[in-house]
Amino acid sequence: MYAIVEIAGQQFKVSKDQKVYVHRLAS
């Protein structure tokens, strides 16, 4: 089972229970 997550215009393919680390966004 996969999910496509889009964060700040970048797409990440993640599997169930997988931890995803992304760069912190400047606020």
Phi, psi and omega per residue, in radians:
M1 nan 2.184 -3.104
Y2 -2.168 2.710 3.048
A3 -2.333 2.488 3.067
I4 -1.799 2.056 -3.114
V5 -1.933 2.304 3.127
E6 -1.928 2.149 -3.134
I7 -2.253 2.102 3.114
A8 0.926 0.692 3.088
G9 1.442 -0.042 3.105
Q10 -1.847 2.403 -3.121
Q11 -1.804 2.400 3.130
F12 -2.183 2.323 3.087
K13 -1.712 2.039 -3.083
V14 -2.126 2.543 3.096
S15 -1.728 2.955 -3.091
K16 -1.017 2.319 3.107
D17 1.172 0.205 3.110
Q18 -1.521 2.371 3.090
K19 -1.525 2.412 -3.133
V20 -2.089 2.230 3.120
Y21 -1.916 2.233 3.121
V22 -2.215 2.775 3.110
H23 -1.137 2.470 3.105
R24 -1.176 2.492 -3.126
L25 -1.581 2.448 3.069
A26 -1.213 2.294 -3.094
S27 -1.678 nan nan
